[in-house]
Amino acid sequence: YVTLDLTGRGGKIFGQITEKNVNKRFAIILDGRVKSAPVIREKILGGRAQISGNFTYPEATDLAIVLRIGALPAPVEIVQNLTVGASLGKDSIHQGIAAGLLGVFLVITFMLFYYRFSGFIADLALALNVLLVFTGLAFMNATLTLPGIAGIILSIGMAVDSNVLIFERMREEFALGKSIRSGVEGGYDKAFWTIVDSQVTTLITALALFLFGTGPIKGFAVTLSFGVTFNLFTTLFGTRLAYDYLYNKRALKKLTFLKFFNKPNLDYMSIRKITFTISTLLALLGMFAFVQILRGHGNLGVDFAGGSMLEYQASAPFQLKEARKAFAKYKLNDIQLQKVENKNQLIIKLKKSTKTVENLDTKVTKILNSEIKGPHFKIISETEIGSSVSSALRDKAVEAIFISLLGIIVYLALRFDIRFGLAGVIAIFHDVLVVIGICYIMNVEMTLLIVTSLLTLAGYSINDSVIVFDRIRENIKHQGNEKNLFALINRSTNEMLSRTIVTSLTTLLSLVALFLLGGIVIHEFAFTLIVGIIVGTYSSIFIASPLLSIWSKEKQ
C-alpha cells in the first residue's frame, strides 16, 4: 500500500471530494496519463489516505513518486541527448587507481613490518573486506560515486584500526607472561566490545545518512555500511579462525610486534586548559567560515554557486588531461571538464565566482587552441547553469547529520554514560569546524568532494574517540570509582597512544599517496582528509577524553 499525507488545506479539499464521490474511481494522472485509479471506499477526513492493492515494491515506489511530484507545469521535450564521460575523466581515474594501489601497498608493507606475521593475517582480512564490499555493490547493481569511494576509504581505515586494536591487546597479554593461545584469546576478548562500539556508532551515522539523506549522501552511506558490516565479520571471526587453525596445526609458536613507545607516561590533563583554549578559538574560526560559506561569501564551487557551461566541438580527437593541463597553466583549476563520448566535444563548467571578463568564451577558446596542439576548438553553446546542490538536498543532509549525532549520543549513553556521548559529539563538531576553518583560510574550493571528506572525517572522529572512551570505561570499572579521574584519563590515553599513532599513520600513508599522485581533481579532497586525520587524532587525545573531567562525578 501507499500512504498519502496532505496539508491542512489539501486535506479539507480532499475530504469534500471523497464525500461526493464514494464508490467512484479517483484517477491519479501525470502528464495526461492515468497512473492509477483507486476506488474511493468512504469519505476521507484528517488529510491521510491509504491506497491499497497488489503492488510490487517498485510499483508502489513509482506511485509514491508520482504523488509527491505531481504534473509538471509544462510539457518536457528532449532537444539534445549527450553521453558524457565521467566527471573525473579517464586520466584522473587512472591516477586515482595508481595512487590507491600505492596507498594500499604502503599500508600492507607497514602492517607486515610493524606486526610481522599478524600483519600478514590482517592484510588478508583487509583484502577480503574490500572484495566483499565490491561484491555487495555489484549484487545491488549500485553505482560507484566519489562519495561512495570515500565511504570505502573510511571503512578500510576502520578495518585496519580494528586489527591494530586486537594486536595491541595481544601485546598487553603477552607482556603479562601469557602463552600464545591465552594471549590471542585475551586479545580478541578484550578488544571485542571496543571494536563493536566503534563500528556500531559509525553504522548509526551511515544508517541515518541513508534514511534521511539524499543524492550523493546515500552513496557514502551505502559503501560505509557495507564496509563496517563486513569489517566486523572479517576482523572478529575471519582472523580469529586463522589463528585457531594455525594453533591447532601447531604452526603458531610465537608472535612478535614492534612498538613506538615503551610505557608512555604523558600528562595530557595538565595542559587541558591550553588545548581547550586553542580548540575553542579554532572552532570559532570554523563557525565564522561556515556562516560565510552559507551566505555565499566563501570559495564555492559550481556544485554550490552555479556558473557557466561552455560546449566546444573539436576538429580532431583530444585527451582530457591536455585540457586540464592547459587550464592549470593559466591558474584556472576551479573548473569542471567532461568529454562527450564519440563526438570530440568538450563541456566546461565554470563557477560564478571565477574571475572572468565579458568575453568568457573568447578567453577559454584562446587557451584551448593555443595550448592543445592538433585539434581546433570551436564553441557551439554557452549557457548559465544553477547549482547542483539544491537547498532541499542541503537541508536533508543537515537533517541526516543531526539525527545521526543524536543516535550516537543515545547509543553511547546506553553503552557508557551520557557524558561520553556528549563528549564524542562535541569532538565531531570540533574536528569538522576546525577543518572548515582551515579550508576557508587556505581558500579551498567548497565542492561536493569537500563535503564528502567532512562526512568521512566525522566518521573517523567518532571511531577514534569511542576507542579511547572504551579504555577509560574499562579502567573506571577496574578501579571501582572515578576518584582521581585526571590520572585515570592520562593512563587510559597513554595505553591507547600506540594504537592511535599506528592507525593515524596507516590512514595518512594512503591519503598522502592520493594527494601526491591522485591528480588535480581529487587533490583538495585528499588534502582535506589529511588535515582532518591530524585534527581528529589531536582531538581524541587532547579534547574528547579531557572533556569527561568537566562532568566528573568526583571533584578533583
Steps between C-alpha positions, in 0.01 A plus 500: 500500500591866461423753774408854400532798740348837405536850640217651704347678200559203272343261751187717520460507120572126479232432761241695299590318178491151654169572675334572163661209314477192725531173300636690200853483364753769583741541208866583565632664183850605399550693176166386357545130581307312769751339735246352743124517565413375850137476616385745771352270767389771742527867589861569600560761768813606685721539193631142506409227250624156406505350150486121522559246226720219375798728450852378455757707686619682182137574403424644844818709486411636154150591615638678806733702276210598274295613800788704641599671177164550327461623144764731359380853417617456140573203271863391471658432165849357450689739272849352547633175642873470578691211651779657704803341658558479872543836673837379621619418151694187406828674580391576856352151542829341395694732731258423783539126448879530496495711816259259668717200417806679635310586818390139547856381438634740764240391757560130431877548524473693825274238659743224398797695635340609828288196591695233308295181450190649661527785249485243220176358641360854530591572138313189384196608703521849349508357147199280579316799645551709184399204282178451697416873475532500122308172480217657699496807275496280190217287643293815560599639159604816683676786324843579640537875555770711662305520828472121478875471457544723806281258697724212393811695605352559845396135538851384400651729762262358761586144393869568556417663833303196617796272437735745671274497808518121519877490452561766766283300741702189416817695574365585847406137563844374395662762726320330791678176413206320341539221245431538128153347531402703807649820358308469172175415676547783749575745220180415315284486813616836634486675162158356405270761653736786418480403133123446514439838666716689250343325200142534626533876557626532143218274377246724677641795306484308171143384566379853579670638189338230287149537643487879519766610253469519124707498183875453552453473878328161451792371293737577785265331748459181292870427453578593861226265625636215289854568618409512870285185482759294315775639723331355808491161327855493361664644813316329784436163333718465189835580660404312819438185294843544339673515841303200631584296190871579524509425873322167457750410226778596746630749242466797735798507735563868568361843409722808502409866453697822474398798713533877484490564875608306806237583763445872425414715801385835361281738703233616255269641766759752622473691172126458450428872555751590230363245252140597580582866433675424171218271387232753596669770292540265202138383530378864510700564185331197346155629601578837342617325182188280496270804527692676224469195276124478565471868405679427174816693589737205499684337211196308377532258210256449215315241709388772742527831313396412147679666210547470125513195274691519173478224239777465241536295182853382420614433144695191609526263797664639816590388850319644802828523691631741234209737565551468875869592469415795275265657755735422789770701321273805514403436865148387406488192720150564636317373192331173408580323174305224328552336165203402281552141394567431129434862393828682574306750710609664825270635772648761734327620817629813674364633826351848534774621729772424245674821394381536144470777246198569284635290213529182708462270200774687312745460789434128542510438125836674476645282777376178337626581152836637614588226749358183341686415183311333215123548529327836455231582758184688407234603751153367414301605809522714813247475782453614858455209742365482854657322793474120505462510878150628566385645830287187543805271466695719742217500754459122474873453553500722809193317634669162447818612675314631806293181526819292481659710776191449716524125437867503605416683824224250582718196423797625700269600786365143511836326455711744701358815656330814368828686560677281246231565239518876545881500496503291181258730317687812616820346362327442163383861483848616602675297231263598218496870594880519532545340158241734345687795650835380364350439155344847507831667589683305228228589248415136428209481257185365667362219283308178554839329534588719799160432659568129452839533668334673798253211533794259490675703768192489725498119477873480573468742792232307689680170436822641648326650804293191581809278511667721762168528688478123519840477669400773749180312582695177549746666736216665697339157537823342626565791737145489635443877501599823330735632767804665349335510157781715361755224561260241361449697176876547465560130556232392252620740230860385547393137472329576166771732367680234296172392337408864427834569331494178294142554379563864409825412325349222286210727400735786417719273286213430260379862502845645432530264201161625380608861555828466311394272215120520483484791258369853527132398510525322838797699630293719735291201612816321615638819656183553705510142628869527592428813705194326646693191612760716674230709670300187592803335657573816699140528624475135608805552724468859620128586468253208510635318805591810707141625445384217726667669795261796468208276597694292750295345780795541735649843562870502420 
